[in-house]
Amino acid sequence: MKHLKRNMALMSVAALSFILTACSTAPITSHSTGIWDGVIVYNFSKFIIYLSKLCGGNYGWGIIIFTVLIRIIILPLMIYQTKTTMKTAELQPKLKELQKKYSSRDTESQQKLREEQQKLYAEAGVNPMAGCLPLIVQLPVMYALYAAVSRTQVLKEGTFLWLQLSDKDPYFILPVLAALFTFMSTWLSMKSQPAGSQNGMTSAMTFGMPLVILITALNFPAAITLYWVVTNLFQVGQTLLIQNPFKIQKEREEKIQTEKAKRKAIEKAKRRAMKSKKK
């Protein structure tokens, strides 16, 4: 599932890049028609303008509040994803045993491996595809945000601090922050995984995704990069609250120590019993 999530993330960024290069440039107004332009993008635009007016006409703050609201709306999905990821991590030893058991590459063995994996997921109440849902949801949101900013005149001309929202960050500060918070978010999530479940692929994802975000953000409008900065900062806070790796590791170590102490007590009791029989 980790490989799937990583690939989905990379595909999402690539798809967003492709879509944004080919999207319409027609202005969004109250006369825009169609489900996408007339309903989704137009209402995104109106809502961001409304939030900006609440902040004294500051369109940057409007986008920040909009991003936080989106994160709150999809929070149940993110919590579900977190729980699924943690359950899947705990299953890694059993999954590795199955892969070793059905290591043969013939069709029958691979089919049996898939069946056993599905059975294991079902018994644990895990849906491997669930981890991709937040990524799938956020892609159209980013696309709609880009369309709203680039095709609504008042938002297109909007500024925030040193930024022109429809242009790239001239000082590359937002791309660096987006990459930094992406790294922190991924690193915290990976740190909560059991030691045996981490490998070269997880390390590649920890460092690879921030690099992809950095390179992509360098060429994206500041509005989209600002969205990435806020959403990944939100993710860092969410991880520390819901999936705190330091707390999880401490609990995992305490559990291991408790099990060791229990085994020692059982062995000690057995030795005493043996001594009593000899007497």
Buried (B, 14 or more C-beta within 10 A) or exposed (E): BBEEBBEBBBEBBEEBEEBBEEBEEEEBEEEBEEEBBBEBBBEBBBBBBEBBEEEEEBBBBBBBBBBBEBBEEBBEBBEBBBBBBBBBBBBBEBBEEBEEEBEEEEEEEEEBBEEBBEEBBEEEEBBBEBBBBBBEBBBEBBBBBBBBBBBBEEBBEBBBEEBBBBBBBEEEBBBBBBBBBBBBBBBBBBBBBBEEBBEEEBEEBBEBBBEBBBEBBBEBBBBBBBBBBBBBBBBBEBBBEEBBBEEBBEEBEEEEEEEEEEEEEEEEEEEEEEEEEEE
